[in-house]
Amino acid sequence: MNIEIICIGSLKEPWLREAEKEYLKRLGLYCRVKVTELREARLPRKGGAAEEESVRLSEGNALLAAAERGGNANVFALDMRGRQQSSEKFAETIQGLALSGKSSTVFLIGGSLGLPEAVRSRADAVLSFSDMTFPHQMMRVILLEQLYRAQKILRGEPYHK
């Protein structure tokens, strides 16, 4: 299975970069995972709602363009308004994707202002990992951890509790 995580922005904190590196290494035993970082759009200092929407749209268009380069992939958007799943259900979802006939899956993570409706509409599914709000940089590491946990669950290997 090929997985691509397309996200707005880069990991700025060293501890987040180390966590990402560790989970990518672990996941390498089970699947191919590629992380694509896209440039954050700049919000003017005194930007209001219209400027924020412009940033969301710009970043959303970049996410969609990058996702389309992946060809016929399953596309998941991560958004706090999405559907929540347990780790076990997420593992079942991942297993179903592997059997879907599509060779790759794309996860989209927006910037600090979130995703525009166009991205949520295009996605095959919109997932939320919690009712809580997480920094978009941290969400990448959380997604990687859940992908790793899913692989362990599917194989009955120790890790998941």
Phi and psi in degrees as a GROMACS rama.xvg file:
@    title "Ramachandran Plot"
@    xaxis  label "Phi"
@    yaxis  label "Psi"
@TYPE xy
-107.088  128.479  ASN-2
-123.424  134.011  ILE-3
-123.508  130.731  GLU-4
-105.692  115.216  ILE-5
-107.167  122.217  ILE-6
-138.404  154.179  CYS-7
-86.0519  128.948  ILE-8
87.3618  166  GLY-9
-110.099  162.642  SER-10
-78.0992  119.177  LEU-11
-92.3204  -30.5458  LYS-12
-85.9504  132.78  GLU-13
-57.6884  -37.7507  PRO-14
-67.7089  -30.9524  TRP-15
-71.541  -38.9236  LEU-16
-63.7631  -40.0607  ARG-17
-65.9023  -41.2702  GLU-18
-63.9129  -43.8708  ALA-19
-59.3404  -47.2421  GLU-20
-58.7641  -42.832  LYS-21
-64.0562  -47.0982  GLU-22
-69.3437  -34.2005  TYR-23
-63.439  -39.0886  LEU-24
-63.9804  -46.6271  LYS-25
-62.8065  -43.9137  ARG-26
-66.0326  -25.3265  LEU-27
-58.2701  -20.3793  GLY-28
-74.3128  -19.2973  LEU-29
-117.33  -30.781  TYR-30
-161.782  171.349  CYS-31
-95.2411  127.892  ARG-32
-126.441  127.941  VAL-33
-120.685  136.458  LYS-34
-110.672  125.622  VAL-35
-114.519  120.33  THR-36
-99.869  130.971  GLU-37
-110.896  152.059  LEU-38
-66.4943  136.522  ARG-39
-72.8419  139.17  GLU-40
-79.4115  145.775  ALA-41
-85.1966  131.535  ARG-42
-97.9106  125.433  LEU-43
-57.4641  148.429  PRO-44
-51.6644  -42.8132  ARG-45
-106.232  35.9614  LYS-46
-72.2678  140.862  GLY-47
-104.959  -158.471  GLY-48
-61.7761  -39.5124  ALA-49
-66.0781  -40.3458  ALA-50
-68.3329  -38.2648  GLU-51
-62.867  -42.7413  GLU-52
-63.9683  -37.6486  GLU-53
-61.9652  -41.4323  SER-54
-64.4366  -46.6227  VAL-55
-57.6701  -44.3622  ARG-56
-65.1085  -42.8523  LEU-57
-61.3553  -48.5465  SER-58
-66.23  -38.5339  GLU-59
-63.0846  -42.833  GLY-60
-62.2225  -39.085  ASN-61
-65.399  -41.3399  ALA-62
-62.2067  -45.4254  LEU-63
-64.5717  -41.4415  LEU-64
-62.1416  -42.7824  ALA-65
-66.6923  -38.4736  ALA-66
-65.7825  -37.7059  ALA-67
-67.6914  -26.9859  GLU-68
-64.7925  -21.8818  ARG-69
-76.0699  -2.19444  GLY-70
76.3426  -138.769  GLY-71
-86.0072  73.0982  ASN-72
-108.559  154.753  ALA-73
-71.5669  133.083  ASN-74
-118.626  124.587  VAL-75
-118.701  130.369  PHE-76
-102.676  136.534  ALA-77
-97.6725  119.572  LEU-78
-152.568  140.144  ASP-79
-63.7681  -15.9397  MET-80
-92.5159  6.64241  ARG-81
-81.6274  -174.737  GLY-82
-85.3145  135.238  ARG-83
-93.6472  148.849  GLN-84
-137.428  153.094  GLN-85
-72.4924  167.58  SER-86
-62.9032  -36.7684  SER-87
-65.6056  -42.9374  GLU-88
-66.3883  -38.8726  LYS-89
-61.2509  -40.7993  PHE-90
-61.0217  -42.5289  ALA-91
-61.8941  -39.7734  GLU-92
-60.9661  -45.9452  THR-93
-61.1833  -42.6941  ILE-94
-62.7789  -42.1154  GLN-95
-62.1548  -36.6144  GLY-96
-64.0075  -39.3504  LEU-97
-64.0155  -26.4781  ALA-98
-99.4873  2.24598  LEU-99
-76.7623  -13.3741  SER-100
95.4448  -11.8311  GLY-101
-93.6974  137.502  LYS-102
-84.2959  -10.6965  SER-103
-144.464  159.129  SER-104
-130.47  137.5  THR-105
-118.507  132.649  VAL-106
-111.057  130.738  PHE-107
-109.415  128.512  LEU-108
-122.242  118.642  ILE-109
-76.1916  -177.8  GLY-110
-84.0775  -166.338  GLY-111
-64.9612  -19.2565  SER-112
-94.5997  -1.02727  LEU-113
91.0069  -166.964  GLY-114
-106.844  144.353  LEU-115
-77.1818  163.658  PRO-116
-57.9774  -33.9105  GLU-117
-58.6729  -36.6951  ALA-118
-72.2444  -44.75  VAL-119
-61.3365  -39.2301  ARG-120
-67.1248  -37.3137  SER-121
-72.742  -30.0389  ARG-122
-64.9143  145.371  ALA-123
-69.1532  -29.353  ASP-124
-153.518  149.611  ALA-125
-117.467  120.602  VAL-126
-110.778  146.141  LEU-127
-123.788  138.586  SER-128
-96.4077  -6.44801  PHE-129
-176.869  159.893  SER-130
-74.3436  -15.4201  ASP-131
-78.8347  159.821  MET-132
-98.236  131.694  THR-133
-116.585  149.862  PHE-134
-60.8133  141.191  PRO-135
-61.7149  -29.3179  HIS-136
-68.574  -40.6379  GLN-137
-69.2996  -30.533  MET-138
-60.771  -33.2139  MET-139
-61.5387  -43.6971  ARG-140
-68.8349  -39.4136  VAL-141
-62.4298  -43.1174  ILE-142
-61.0776  -46.5246  LEU-143
-59.1502  -41.8063  LEU-144
-63.3696  -42.4667  GLU-145
-68.6911  -34.5774  GLN-146
-63.7043  -42.1283  LEU-147
-64.9215  -44.901  TYR-148
-59.476  -41.1476  ARG-149
-60.1414  -42.6279  ALA-150
-62.0546  -41.0958  GLN-151
-66.6975  -42.2782  LYS-152
-60.8615  -47.0338  ILE-153
-62.5727  -29.0642  LEU-154
-97.8483  -0.21523  ARG-155
66.5708  24.8906  GLY-156
-88.6188  149.036  GLU-157
-66.1769  139.001  PRO-158
163.986  -51.3602  TYR-159
-74.6981  135.631  HIS-160
